Amino acid sequence: MKPQDILLGKNSLWIFGYGSLVWKPDFKYKKSKVGYIRGYKRRFWHGDNFHRGDDEMPGRVVTLIEDDDACTWGTAFEVIGTQMEECLKYLNMRESVRGGYITKLVEFFPHGQNQLPVPAVVYIATPENPMYLGPASPEEIAAQIIVCKGNSGHNIEYLLRLAEFMRITCPDVEDTHLFSIEAAALTLVPILLASKKSVSVL
Ligand SMILES: N[C@@H](CCC(=O)N[C@@H](CS)C(=O)NCC(=O)O)C(=O)O
């Protein structure tokens, strides 16, 4: 689905974020809502050689993997008027051109009573994406994250800010995949720092 096709006949648009967009949307929007989408699970299975890694050491960022029994929590942002074109142009560069994500239309379920679901655009990196890294253990993913950095900063910042978002904003949601990687990274960082110190002493 091309971004410009998304706009056809619309005067407002919802964008669902589930990775860096939840803590760094970096585009103007009218309002945001916390909620979830069905049929997808969030996984650190997408490689990134721009924002949180480089060609030699690609980082790991999240994407959505189809799973009928799963749902993924995040934040949806409503953009209106000129915000729509500005937002899609910005996200096309950030997510698609630099990140390898494609756009899909999903149903977003805002959290709270009497909230009706709304169509939302989501950026997903499918397994067909050349940067797709696929499954790995929390320890393997954490070991990769703690040594990578890119044009937007350290990969571990990306991990910790997403974990912080979920802990603060969705405290009742258990995201074992995310929190197991966070725990592994926080265990490995002191070991990494100690090994660097021992190397620098030599
Ligand atoms: N599309 C997901 C993931 C977005 C994401 O993490 N995209 C990366 C591109 S690889 C990004 O924009 N990173 C910016 C950053 O890491 O600061 C979302 O809706 O949040």
PDBQT file of the ligand as one rigid body, heavy atoms in Angstrom, charges set to zero:
ROOT
HETATM    1  N1  LIG A 301       7.637   0.558  12.994  1.00  0.00    +0.000 N 
HETATM    2  C1  LIG A 301       7.841   0.275  14.419  1.00  0.00    +0.000 C 
HETATM    3  C2  LIG A 301       9.275   0.256  14.676  1.00  0.00    +0.000 C 
HETATM    4  C3  LIG A 301       9.791   1.598  14.396  1.00  0.00    +0.000 C 
HETATM    5  C4  LIG A 301      11.249   1.610  14.527  1.00  0.00    +0.000 C 
HETATM    6  O1  LIG A 301      11.784   1.241  15.575  1.00  0.00    +0.000 OA
HETATM    7  N2  LIG A 301      11.837   2.039  13.444  1.00  0.00    +0.000 N 
HETATM    8  C5  LIG A 301      13.227   2.310  13.458  1.00  0.00    +0.000 C 
HETATM    9  C6  LIG A 301      13.769   2.085  12.085  1.00  0.00    +0.000 C 
HETATM   10  S1  LIG A 301      14.796   0.696  12.058  1.00  0.00    +0.000 SA
HETATM   11  C7  LIG A 301      13.380   3.742  13.873  1.00  0.00    +0.000 C 
HETATM   12  O2  LIG A 301      12.637   4.587  13.429  1.00  0.00    +0.000 OA
HETATM   13  N3  LIG A 301      14.330   4.015  14.702  1.00  0.00    +0.000 N 
HETATM   14  C8  LIG A 301      14.564   5.368  15.141  1.00  0.00    +0.000 C 
HETATM   15  C9  LIG A 301      15.382   5.259  16.374  1.00  0.00    +0.000 C 
HETATM   16  O3  LIG A 301      15.836   4.127  16.622  1.00  0.00    +0.000 OA
HETATM   17  O4  LIG A 301      15.563   6.284  17.057  1.00  0.00    +0.000 OA
HETATM   18  C10 LIG A 301       7.113   1.318  15.239  1.00  0.00    +0.000 C 
HETATM   19  O5  LIG A 301       5.990   1.565  14.830  1.00  0.00    +0.000 OA
HETATM   20  O6  LIG A 301       7.557   1.840  16.259  1.00  0.00    +0.000 OA
ENDROOT
TORSDOF 0
